[in-house]
């Protein structure tokens, strides 16, 4: 008990001095700590600014865009050095609330996500973000495929199909209104077979300049494209014609055309059956013509299904001329031996009389054809059945009859429209040669 009283006395002895010493010790500790770990201000830069309540603008049919200069912010942070040394810009979140939009500005709020209770202050160096607001525009575009590069020789780009070829674009009207085309680009350099690829959708204005999609809402950013690679084939164009020229005229057989072959493209199966392009005869009509006939045809109108021109810009308009010339007339002496008598009545014989060894036959034709005619190439016939019908004869009797000879001519040679008349001497068939020249003017005896 005496010990405790002694200790208590010592504790309260010079109490004021002891309290003063304790206070001075504490202050000394504060000074030492302040010198070793002072409170400082440090700037953190490039902190992204997030947007909150953007749907408020969308509900009002408006679009907004944060200015480039306001998409990041720098902040001044005041804290002890030991704390500041452990912080980075990733420990801060900056945001703007569009509910607080006013006259093109929105306050920037910044908060710390680490040591928030140890930080004295966080102050954005730019207090406001610049935000532009305008009417919301929305349009829909058909996605076009644009082929770049070249396939190897002998191949061509065939069908190009963009799957689900629509894209919707929404955003500031000032940007959306400038878009003219939505395009996906596909390279076919060195490709020899069909390809399927997914390509990024690009947007262009009416001048062909790219339009940035920053600040735009897209229903899709990529599109699937199927490109068919086809084979090439060079085929001739075959022309036909219909009709007969006017009397006294004929075709030379020459067809002169400005387009005589085309290069086609198509799948191997479609091209395999195409060896030429045939122009139907109905396309060129020479009926009643007295001079060469010229028509203009577009070959592309006659392409078979499943094939196309390699170069759609190539000239496929063909000028087609069918040569027509006037016929010339000449006389040819045809041997009588070239004339036959058909359907002689049973039990009778017939010979040709009233002429010499030859008959003069008038023929017409183009000069080029007439120059090649040899009399032996022309044959004639008399059909007794035809003669009986013309003369109304039912029963033949021995006698002399006049008959027209029907001639057959080489190709390109026509009748001169002058009839050749001979005498048919009808007599009994005795199996011997009967001389009936007596009483026949210039006649010829025969079997």
PyMOL commands that set and color helices and strands:
alter all, ss='L'
color gray80, all
select helices_A, chain A and resi 2-12+15-36+55-59+68-70+81-84+89-91+98-100+116-118+173-176+268-272+281-283+299-302+336-338+367-370+375-377+384-391
alter helices_A, ss='H'
color red, helices_A
select strands_A, chain A and resi 39-52+62-66+72-80+92-97+105-112+119-124+128-148+155-162+166-172+181-187+195-204+217-218+222-239+249-257+261-266+276-279+293-298+307-309+317-326+328-335+339-342+348-353+358-365+379-383+399-404+406-408+413-415+421-428
alter strands_A, ss='S'
color yellow, strands_A
deselect
rebuild
show_as cartoon
